[in-house]
Amino acid sequence: MPKKIVFLLFLYISISAKAQLTDLARLEYSFIPKRNSGDQYTRIRALLNYPIKVKEDSYFVVGAQYNRIFLNLRDDYPFDQSFLETLTILDLNLGYTFKMNTKWRAAFKLTPRLASTLNGKITGNDLFLNGGVFFIKDRTKGKDIKPYRLILGLTYNTTAGIPFPLPLISYYKAVNEKLSYTVGIPKMNVKYKLNAKNNLQTFVALDGYFAHLQRPTSVLGERVDNISLSVVASGIGYEHLLTKHLIYYAYTGYTLRLNNVLRNDNRDNIFTLDNLNSFYLRTGIKFKI
């Protein structure tokens, strides 16, 4: 795979892994229209994680994440688009976290994944394996300090095409009671607290997917077996705290990079469905610890 695609897939994988460390439930809608076209990409995402206390400060977490992707291809293409109408990505989340000492917490995650068009028989090509190990230093609740959180980790994902773990780094710090920021890989933002229940932020977000086509087809004389989307978007985000842990959020902006591609079995680029930057929207509600 081209190095840029590998890098972007890794970033998206890291975002999913980091979100699943803190989110217990999430329901989300995403929308990206194709510029100067009738095509549009929409996605419905639902996530549920259930922590089971093993002993003091130690939890086993079991959960699942469901993604239903609608490509809505309306332009004229040199192939039948019916096999690409919908994609399904289903993750099973298995995790364990414990407190190592007064400063550090460790977390381990294993995520078998089904990513496919699901218009045929499920085979090994539809199944992938993700995982990660994370170390978290959380000083957001202490007194007489500027709150911060450091996350260091390694993630592994078979869809990235790289046969070794990749690093994850994230650093959050509160500058004062109103202003905070997050830097690192994969997330960067600057957040401003308007009041006790409302936050605004500027952000750079990464999004995307990789899925297997159960009905491979020929496009311009080449066989296609997979499809991938990689997105880098920037804009403004809004959060409203319905309760202490229940949050409504909306992120809107413009893509800085977008690449929706049909690929062969070696993950080479066969046909580009969309590479024009466009409007970006992601909104939903989440319950987090």
C-alpha angles and dihedrals in degrees: 000000000000111000093242092055092048091050094049093047089051091052092051091048089051092051091053092048094049093047092051090057093066109016116090094178136006138174114188143173125201129189133185119169120203110245116250090002145091091236120108139174120220131172136189114202128187125180132182128178125179119198119211116199111231097175138326110325091353124107139176111213124203124179149125140235123209125196123185112188124195114194097186096197109193103158124093111269130180091245142044109282097193093096089060101052097107138013128196126206117184123180129190109207120208117174144160128197133180139167112257095190140325092297109032136054124191126211131187125193135186119187122183108197138203111200115170150114088253093213095123142019117323112245136171089273089068093055127081136172126225131177146154149185120219137186117203129195106190119186097157096114103046125110128241092018136095102253117245140163128203123194121188121178153140123236130194125196129170093209091064091067093226115121097212138057120276127213128256121198128176130166124186124186135174109221091191138330091294107032131058138156141199124208135175137057123357105000136045128174145141114221129197121196109222094184140323093300108027133066134179126197145172113225149180110212134184124208140166149108144233121211141168122242109227090196104048113202139189119255117186089340094309126108116238121203105163142033129208137182125196122184135180111190134178131191146095128320132198129198128188119191107220088179134349091281104018113084135181113206140181128185120188132171144101132298117251090192132011129176124170109179142175111221138191126234090279089052093246117153109261104162132003113220095184137356101156118115114242149160116307129204131175122169139159148115128274140184112213140171 
